[in-house]
Amino acid sequence: MTVTAIVGANWGDEGKGKMTDALAAKSDYAVRFQGGSNAGHTIINEYGKFALRMLPSGVFNPEVTNVIGPGAALDAEIMLKEIGMLAERGVPAPRVRISDRAQLVLPVHRLFDELEEQRLGARSFGSTRMGIAPFYADKYAKLGIQLADLFDESRLRERLERLLEAKNVLLVHLYGRKPMAADDLLPELMETGERLRPYMCDVSRLLLEAYGRGESILLEGQLGALRDPDHGIYPHSTSSSTLAGFAPVGAGLPPHAISSVLAVTKAYSSCVGAGPFVAELAGDEAEELRRRGGDAGEYGVNTGRPRRVGWFDAVATRYGCSVQGATSVALTNLDVLGYLDEIPVCIAYELTDGTVTDRFPASARLAGAKPVWQKLAGWRGDISDTRAFEELPPEARNYVAFMEAAIGVRISHVSVGPRRDQLIVRDE
């Protein structure tokens, strides 16, 4: 039996969607265990190019059961639109199951996310304004709405009234808006419930039974280790745990179920959103890397914002792999670096007090930190058609070997392009 968590080693945007799509061909289940529609996974396959924000990345494999677990922030509007989009583009109808315990992102969550970012102005956290922070705030304040609540009108009205009590005080006195009533939200939510009814099930039971039968399960994370609220660059983090340790909780499996953790990292660094990013580039050098990165450049799947880019950060990636408990690593976008004669790598940080460290410090010590660079030879060529590690140029193999030694975890997969088939699987 195999339960594999596919998670990010960095700030997100590492290519987890491609790895889930590729590995789903040999799996029975693909599960979203945290996060919501605030970050997207880009996938390119025989059907075209897709940007998924809510559905698991296994939806292109008709034999896979795609699951949204109780730990996810269910944006029903986005999910239903994505199912419709797949049908319009000729993708066979995916098998989708949603936990009856999953909680819903409501219009009021998106509204509060936008209002608060506007209020903060230059002090904002770079939110995608999809309602994620207000959603998780309500979840842990025990004010959330579970999917199962949508099928009991009196209970749903009572839950909405409780949720809106404090929010209306803020709407009127902090944001200068009109208050909301439960009946403003009730009809649309009841209708949404009926549209979601065919997908709803007891996900914990579904996955436990599959685990008991020895079936293969992929647990797909959103964002990366450095966006985790406990172990990342707080407060420039997301609002749910991005770590593999949370995966069984957010999916509905026992802690001992996970047999492997595949951490995904790019051959360079990229980041959407605010927060410390020591290896960041600027100017023409950054724009050149951004333009070459991926299939359509380094721009956010959800926001379209230009990603912040930099060279590979061994300090951050080693830390990310450590807190993820990575048993192997998938390296993506190696092909992008084929234009360089030399490739800088960040091997340590120089902190503001003059200390040089190869350990990733807490956020308070990251401010003002400078990268310490080491340069490696580039290969100046196109490797996108390579399908065996031994066929890569010696300089490319040396680059992978250097990264492997720097992070202390074996690199089992090397991606050399955005398509599903542009993937090198290394022999043990």
C-alpha positions, 0 to 999 in steps of 0.5 A: 500500500502506498500513500504519497504526499506531494508537497512544496519545498519552497514558497509555492509555485514549484510544479506540484500539479504536474507531479500529481498529474504525472503520478496519478496515472498509477494511483487510485486517489488524488486528494486535496487536503488543505488550502483553497482557490487562492493558488493554482496548479498549471498542468499541460497534457494531451488535452491542452494547458489548464490552471486548476485552483480547486480540483485535485490535479488527478482529474485528467486521469479518468480512473482516479477518484479525486477527493476534496478533504475536510481540511480544504477550503471548499470554494464551490463556485470555482470548483463547479466552474472547473468541472464545467471547463473540463467538459467544454474542453473535451476532458472525460468527466472526472470522478470527484468526491467532497467531504461532507465535513469540508467547510465552504468559502462564502461570499462574505469571506471574499468580501472581508479579504478584499476590504481588509487588504484595501484597509491595510494598503501598503501594509497588506500581506499580498492576499489573492483576495479569495477569502482564505484568511477570513475562512480559516479565521471563522473555521477555528472560531467555530463559525464555519459552514460545513457542506452537510449544513447546506441540507438543513435550512433551519440549521444553516440559517442559525449558523449564518446568523451566528457567523454574521453577528460580529461581522456586521459590527465590522462591516458597519463601524470599520469598513463603512458598509451595510450589514448583511442578513442570513437570508442574503446568503441562504438561497444561494447556499441551498442551491449550491448544496443541491449542485454539490449533493452528487459529489458529497460523501464520508471522505474519511471512510472512503479513504480508510477503506481504500487504504485498507485495500492497499490502494494507491493514494496521492495527497496533494498540497497547496503552496509550500513549506515556507508559507506554512503558518507555523514553520514558514515566513510568518506573517507572510504565510497562508492560513492552513498548514502546507506540511505533509504532517498535516496531510493525513489530518486534512485528508482523513487518514491515520498519521502512520498512513503516509509511506513517502513524501515527495517534496517539489522544488524548482531548479531556481526560485520563484514566489508570488506574494509578499515576504522575505525572499533572500535570493531574489533577483531584480531588473533585467536579470530577473525579467530574463529568468521570468520570461523563460520560466515555464510554458508561459513565463513566471506569472501567477496562475490565479492572479496573473501577477509577475512572480518574484524570481531568483536563483536556487536557494539551498538554505531555504530548500534544505529547510523546506525539505526538512520540515516536510520530512521529504523522502525524495525530491522532484526537481522541476524547470531544469530546462529553463536554465539552459541559456546560462554560462554560469548558474549562481546558487545561494549557499548561505545567508549573511545576516544584518549582524554580520553572521553567515549561516546556512540555516534558515532563520525565523522571519525576524532575522531574515529581514535584510539578509543577503545571499552568499553565492556559489557559481556552477557551470551551465550547459548552454543547450536545450534539454527538453527532449531528454528522457534519461538522466545519463543523457543530460549534459555533464554540467546539468548532471553536476548541477543536479548532484550539487543540489542533491548534496546541498539539500540532503535528499535524493532527487528522484524526478527531474522535469525538463519541460511543462508537459506530462511526458517531459519527466526523467525518473531516476533509477534507485 
